[in-house]
Amino acid sequence: MISSNDFRSGVSIELDGSVWRVVEFLHVKPGKGAAFVRTKLKNAQSGSVIERTFRAGESLPQANLEKSVMQHTYKEGEQYVFMDMDTYEESNLTKAQIGDRVKYLKEGMEVNVVRWGEQILEVELPNSVVLEITETDPGLKGDTATGGTKPAIVETGAQVMVPLFITIGERIKIDTRSDSYLGRESGS
């Protein structure tokens, strides 16, 4: 159980049979009446967001989430096969379970899989990944770092905007949270 007074961004609670994450919270103590906590909650399964108000000190069940490190070993049809790095058990996940970050997933990559009971809530990729450019317009003489951007396709099939001087075969670092180019891989 967790008190509404202990709410912080990122805290997970069980509410109405689902897992909800606290996105925003505000402790309000009006001049007249009892204190309360105004929150914005995001459903971990569906992604929907609601606003909810709780009495100050109200107890709610805290969601018991389990995080395990798994390695993406291979893709079989529409299933992505992951191996638990502790128990060496394999799990098959669908594209829907992984989410839109699947575009940066490549074989051998280690990810965090968050479970609530037996249900998989999300797959957390690293904040940045290094991938090779497989397709882009050629760089021209005079293209500079401040000149602009162009689309490029990386080895996993994702499209990223990169500076004009980047060419096919280069390895670049990409922020998986914002889909943005961070720079060339060190040593390229």
C-alpha positions in Angstrom: 0.0 0.0 0.0 1.1 3.5 -0.7 -0.2 6.8 0.6 -1.3 9.5 -1.8 1.0 11.8 0.2 3.9 9.7 -1.2 3.0 10.1 -4.8 5.9 11.0 -7.1 6.3 11.0 -10.9 6.8 7.4 -12.0 5.1 5.7 -9.1 2.9 2.8 -10.2 -0.4 2.1 -8.5 -3.2 -0.4 -9.0 -6.6 1.2 -9.7 -9.8 -0.3 -11.1 -7.9 -3.5 -12.0 -5.2 -1.9 -14.0 -1.7 -0.4 -13.5 -1.4 3.4 -13.6 1.7 5.5 -13.5 1.7 8.9 -11.8 2.7 11.4 -14.5 2.0 14.6 -12.5 0.9 15.3 -9.0 0.1 18.3 -6.9 -0.5 18.4 -3.2 -3.3 21.0 -2.5 -4.1 22.4 0.9 -7.0 24.8 0.6 -7.6 27.4 3.2 -10.9 25.7 4.1 -11.5 22.0 4.0 -9.3 18.9 3.8 -6.1 18.6 1.8 -6.0 16.5 -1.3 -3.7 15.3 -4.1 -4.5 16.1 -7.7 -2.9 13.7 -10.1 -2.6 12.9 -13.8 -2.3 9.1 -14.3 -1.3 7.1 -17.4 -2.5 3.6 -17.9 0.5 1.3 -18.4 -1.5 -1.1 -20.6 -3.5 1.2 -22.9 -1.6 4.5 -22.6 -4.7 6.5 -21.8 -4.4 9.4 -19.4 -6.9 10.5 -16.7 -6.9 13.1 -14.0 -7.9 11.9 -10.6 -8.1 13.5 -7.1 -7.3 11.6 -3.9 -7.8 12.6 -0.3 -4.5 13.4 1.4 -3.2 10.3 3.1 -5.5 7.9 1.2 -4.0 4.5 0.8 -3.9 2.7 -2.5 -2.3 -0.6 -3.5 1.1 -0.1 -5.1 1.6 -2.1 -8.3 4.1 -4.9 -7.9 6.1 -4.6 -11.1 8.9 -7.0 -12.0 11.8 -5.9 -14.3 14.0 -8.4 -15.9 16.9 -8.0 -18.4 16.3 -9.9 -21.6 18.2 -10.2 -24.8 16.6 -10.2 -28.3 17.9 -13.3 -29.9 15.9 -13.6 -33.2 12.7 -12.9 -35.0 10.4 -15.8 -35.9 7.5 -14.7 -38.2 5.7 -11.9 -36.4 7.2 -12.9 -33.0 10.3 -11.4 -31.4 12.1 -14.0 -29.3 13.8 -12.8 -26.1 16.0 -14.8 -23.7 16.0 -14.0 -19.9 19.6 -13.3 -19.0 19.2 -14.9 -15.6 17.2 -18.0 -16.2 17.9 -18.5 -19.9 14.2 -19.0 -20.6 12.8 -17.8 -23.9 9.7 -15.6 -24.3 7.9 -14.6 -27.5 6.7 -11.0 -27.7 4.6 -9.4 -30.4 5.2 -6.0 -32.0 2.2 -4.7 -30.0 3.8 -5.7 -26.7 7.1 -4.1 -27.6 5.5 -0.8 -28.8 6.8 1.7 -31.4 10.4 1.3 -30.2 10.6 -2.0 -32.1 12.0 0.0 -35.0 15.3 0.3 -33.1 15.4 -3.4 -31.9 18.2 -5.5 -33.3 19.5 -9.0 -32.6 21.7 -9.2 -29.5 20.3 -6.1 -27.9 19.6 -6.3 -24.2 16.3 -4.7 -23.0 14.4 -4.4 -19.7 11.0 -6.2 -19.8 8.5 -4.8 -17.2 5.9 -7.3 -16.0 2.8 -7.1 -13.8 2.1 -10.6 -12.7 2.3 -12.6 -16.0 1.3 -9.6 -18.2 4.0 -7.7 -20.0 3.5 -4.0 -19.7 6.4 -2.6 -21.6 9.8 -3.2 -23.2 12.4 -0.6 -22.3 15.1 -0.1 -24.9 18.4 1.6 -24.0 18.1 5.4 -24.2 20.5 5.4 -27.2 21.5 2.9 -29.8 24.3 2.7 -32.4 23.0 1.7 -35.8 24.5 1.7 -39.3 23.1 3.9 -42.1 21.9 1.6 -45.0 20.2 4.2 -47.2 20.4 8.0 -47.6 21.1 10.6 -50.2 24.8 11.1 -50.9 26.6 13.8 -49.1 27.9 16.7 -51.3 31.0 18.8 -51.0 30.3 21.7 -48.8 27.7 20.1 -46.6 28.4 21.1 -43.1 27.1 20.2 -39.6 25.0 23.3 -39.4 23.6 23.1 -42.9 20.4 21.1 -42.4 19.1 17.5 -42.3 18.0 14.7 -44.6 16.2 11.4 -44.0 18.3 8.2 -43.6 17.3 4.6 -43.1 19.2 2.6 -40.5 19.9 -1.2 -40.5 16.7 -1.9 -38.5 14.5 -0.1 -41.1 13.8 3.0 -38.9 14.0 6.4 -40.5 16.0 9.2 -38.8 16.8 12.7 -39.8 20.6 13.2 -40.0 23.0 16.0 -41.0 23.7 16.4 -44.7 27.3 15.1 -44.4 26.3 11.6 -43.2 26.9 8.8 -45.8 25.8 5.2 -46.3 27.8 2.8 -44.1 28.4 5.2 -41.2 27.4 4.2 -37.7 25.4 6.8 -35.8 24.0 7.1 -32.3 20.3 7.6 -32.0 18.2 8.7 -29.0 15.4 6.1 -28.8 13.1 8.4 -26.7 13.1 11.3 -29.2 14.0 9.6 -32.5 16.8 12.1 -32.9 20.4 11.9 -34.2 23.0 12.3 -31.4 26.2 12.0 -33.4 28.6 9.6 -35.1 29.8 6.6 -33.2 33.1 7.2 -31.6 35.9 5.9 -33.6 34.2 6.2 -37.0 
